[in-house]
Amino acid sequence: MTDRPTERIPAKGAERHAAWVRISHWIVTASVFALVFSGFEILMVHPRLYWGNAGNDLTPALLELPISRNYKHRGYDQPRPFFASSGGPVSASRTYDIFNQNGWGRSLHFLSAWLLVLPGAVYLLVGLLRGHFRSHLWPRMKELSPGLVRRELVDHLRFRIPPARGGPRYGLLQKSAYTFVVFVAAPLMILTGLTMSPAVTSAVPFLLRLFGGYQSARTIHFFTSVVVVLFVIAHVVMVARSGFRRQIRAMTVGE
């Protein structure tokens, strides 16, 4: 039997979250909530994912999500090819009105993205220059021993979460998750988001070649966004489990 973790006040002089970490944390938090809300609304308009440079309701989908009335609506008349070749583009007329109110969602999504990109870039730059990542996020070799990894996994699977310490002291799984999000998932999500903008790809066409087209970038963007959302959910659960009030104080006023 394990005891429920209790909130503990760290000893005097214990390490705290730096002010720039706390500020960037809350700006990014607000941005992520706005991005999830507006991104879901955008996805509802066309809940289909493709691979390649182009995709529409008349082409095969890699994945179709049942999240709006546009899902498998079958609201088209007989498709008509543009050219004699059967492999050419096709066209058809819709037989009913679909949900298509995403202008405000796209504007909110684009504006919210800059609240992620700009403080995220500052966080990355300052974190590298000040050694924040090296000191607090990157796992050390001694932490990667099979015994410690196994114990960390078992503790988390059994929901044995240590109490909050009020500072940047993380376990192996926390370090691994933060490192993956900061250096892999978030940059990939941002780059694929930029790739979906014709204005950006006209200036940097390399992005289209890198991700294999607009639709491929959209699909990768969706899955990396799901990874980030799952990370946020797990992060909030761990905060609540390890001592919610203590963690919030540490990430707001630094106490």
Secondary structure, 3 states (H helix, E strand, C coil): CCCCCCCCCCCCCCCCCCHHHHHHHHHHHHHHHHHHHHHHHHHHHCCEECCCCCCCCCCCCCEECCCCCCCCCCCECCCEECCCCCCCCEECCECCCCCCCCHHHHHHHHHHHHHHHHHHHHHHHHHHHCCHHHHHHCCCHHHHCHHHHHHHHHHHHCCCCCCCCCCCCCCHHHHHHHHHHHHHHHHHHHHHHHHCCHHHHHHCCHHHHHHCCHHHHHHHHHHHHHHHHHHHHHHHHHHHHHHHHHHHHHHHCCC
